[in-house]
Amino acid sequence: MINLPDGLTLSPRPTTADHDPVQDDEWARAVTVLARDVRLGDTVLATFPTRLRSPATGAHVGLHTPSPYWADPEPALTPCHCTACQIDGLGVDGGRHLIRLANSVPFGACDILPPDTYVLIAPHTCACGCDTALADRAAYDWTSAESVQHLMETGRPLRPGEALTPTAD
């Protein structure tokens, strides 16, 4: 059971073919944070758009992501023209500061949100020996094969020159 702050509600995750399953360890680590607090490599599980409220309680209703995805957040001063941005009305006041959690996530939207929007995430973890302290985007190695493999496996690339220490079994 996920503890949500007052004013938020989330239905059980759909089990239909258009929603990929979420790993048990991700549900166990799931926490609700504001979009501005999502970090590189966090797994995004659901968002709570301000436009969706329960008619009965007034609580913000969460939307499960069809496919959980690794966040790669960056500031966005203007929304894009994807359907999600238009539905959320983000094109109306493009001058306000927004957060792009990812660009072209698996379901074809960019996931641009106001910074004070709640997001359900599984925080980034890695047990391989890498430096898990969050760094600026420029401080990561985005090109070497080892770093790209680490990115694919954990949601976060390595730092330049960082080598993984093999773990003893």
matplotlib code that plots the C-alpha trace (Angstrom):
import matplotlib.pyplot as plt

x = [0.0, 1.4, 1.0, -0.2, -0.4, -3.8, -5.6, -4.2, -5.9, -4.6, -6.6, -5.0, -2.7, -4.5, -3.6, -4.6, -2.2, -1.7, -0.1, 3.2, 3.6, 5.6, 8.2, 7.5, 10.6, 9.6, 6.2, 7.9, 10.1, 7.4, 7.1, 5.2, 7.3, 6.8, 7.8, 10.7, 12.1, 12.3, 15.9, 17.7, 17.1, 14.0, 11.3, 8.1, 5.0, 2.2, 1.4, -1.4, -2.4, -4.1, -6.9, -8.0, -10.0, -12.4, -16.0, -16.8, -13.7, -12.0, -8.7, -6.3, -6.6, -3.4, -2.7, -0.6, 2.1, 1.4, 5.1, 7.1, 10.1, 13.4, 13.2, 15.6, 14.3, 15.2, 13.6, 11.1, 10.1, 7.5, 5.4, 5.6, 2.7, 2.0, -1.5, -0.7, 0.6, -2.5, -4.9, -3.2, -3.5, 0.2, 0.2, -1.9, 0.8, 4.0, 6.0, 5.7, 8.5, 7.8, 9.7, 10.1, 10.4, 11.4, 11.3, 9.3, 8.7, 7.4, 3.9, 4.8, 4.4, 7.0, 5.6, 6.0, 4.5, 4.3, 6.9, 4.3, 2.6, 2.7, 4.5, 4.7, 8.3, 10.5, 13.7, 16.9, 19.0, 22.0, 24.0, 26.8, 29.3, 28.8, 28.6, 24.8, 25.1, 23.2, 25.4, 24.8, 23.9, 27.3, 29.1, 28.0, 29.5, 26.7, 28.7, 31.0, 29.6, 29.9, 28.2, 25.3, 24.9, 24.7, 22.2, 20.0, 20.2, 19.8, 18.5, 21.6, 24.9, 28.3, 30.6, 33.6, 36.4, 34.2, 34.8, 32.5, 33.9, 32.9, 31.0, 31.9, 29.1]
y = [0.0, 3.4, 6.2, 9.3, 12.8, 14.2, 15.4, 12.7, 9.4, 6.6, 3.7, 0.2, -0.1, -1.4, -4.9, -4.4, -4.9, -1.1, -0.9, -2.6, -4.2, -2.4, -4.4, -5.2, -3.5, -0.3, -0.3, -0.9, 2.2, 4.4, 7.9, 11.0, 14.1, 17.3, 17.4, 19.8, 17.1, 14.3, 13.3, 11.6, 7.9, 8.0, 5.7, 7.6, 5.5, 8.1, 11.8, 13.8, 16.5, 19.5, 19.3, 15.9, 16.0, 13.5, 14.9, 13.2, 14.3, 17.0, 15.0, 15.0, 11.8, 10.0, 8.8, 5.6, 5.8, 3.1, 2.2, 3.2, 5.2, 6.6, 10.4, 12.7, 16.0, 19.4, 22.8, 23.6, 27.2, 26.3, 23.1, 21.1, 20.4, 16.9, 15.9, 15.7, 19.3, 20.5, 18.6, 19.9, 23.5, 24.1, 25.9, 28.7, 30.3, 29.0, 31.7, 29.8, 27.5, 23.9, 20.6, 18.1, 14.7, 13.0, 13.7, 11.2, 8.7, 5.3, 6.4, 9.2, 12.2, 14.4, 14.6, 18.3, 19.4, 22.5, 22.1, 21.8, 18.8, 15.6, 12.6, 9.1, 7.7, 4.9, 6.8, 5.8, 3.1, 1.2, -1.5, -1.8, 0.4, 3.6, 7.1, 7.5, 11.2, 13.3, 15.4, 18.0, 16.5, 17.6, 15.5, 12.2, 10.1, 9.8, 8.0, 5.1, 1.6, 0.8, 4.0, 3.6, 0.0, 1.2, 3.8, 1.1, -1.1, 1.5, 4.7, 6.7, 6.9, 6.7, 9.7, 10.1, 7.7, 5.8, 2.1, -0.3, -2.5, -6.1, -7.4, -10.7, -13.3]
z = [0.0, -1.0, 1.4, -0.4, 0.9, 1.8, -1.3, -3.6, -4.7, -7.0, -8.2, -8.4, -11.4, -14.5, -15.6, -19.2, -22.1, -22.5, -19.0, -18.4, -15.0, -12.2, -10.3, -6.7, -5.5, -7.3, -5.5, -2.2, -2.7, -4.2, -2.8, -3.8, -4.6, -6.5, -10.2, -9.3, -6.9, -9.5, -10.2, -13.0, -12.9, -10.7, -12.1, -12.8, -12.0, -11.9, -12.1, -10.4, -12.9, -11.3, -13.8, -12.6, -9.4, -7.8, -8.0, -4.7, -2.6, -4.6, -4.4, -7.3, -9.2, -10.2, -13.7, -14.0, -16.6, -19.3, -19.0, -16.0, -17.2, -16.0, -15.5, -17.2, -15.9, -17.2, -17.1, -19.9, -20.5, -23.1, -23.6, -26.8, -29.0, -27.9, -27.0, -23.3, -23.2, -25.0, -22.8, -19.7, -21.0, -20.8, -24.1, -22.7, -20.5, -22.0, -20.0, -16.7, -15.7, -16.3, -15.7, -18.5, -16.8, -20.0, -23.7, -25.8, -23.0, -24.2, -24.7, -27.0, -24.7, -23.2, -19.6, -19.1, -15.7, -13.6, -10.8, -8.0, -9.6, -7.6, -9.1, -7.8, -8.3, -7.2, -6.3, -8.2, -6.5, -7.7, -5.9, -8.5, -6.7, -8.9, -7.4, -6.8, -5.7, -8.2, -10.5, -13.2, -16.6, -18.0, -15.2, -16.8, -19.6, -22.1, -24.9, -23.7, -24.0, -20.3, -19.3, -21.9, -20.6, -17.0, -18.1, -19.7, -16.6, -13.9, -15.4, -14.8, -16.8, -15.2, -14.6, -17.0, -16.0, -13.5, -13.6, -11.8, -9.1, -9.7, -6.7, -5.1, -5.1]

ax = plt.figure().add_subplot(projection="3d")
ax.plot(x, y, z, "-o")
ax.set_aspect("equal")
plt.show()
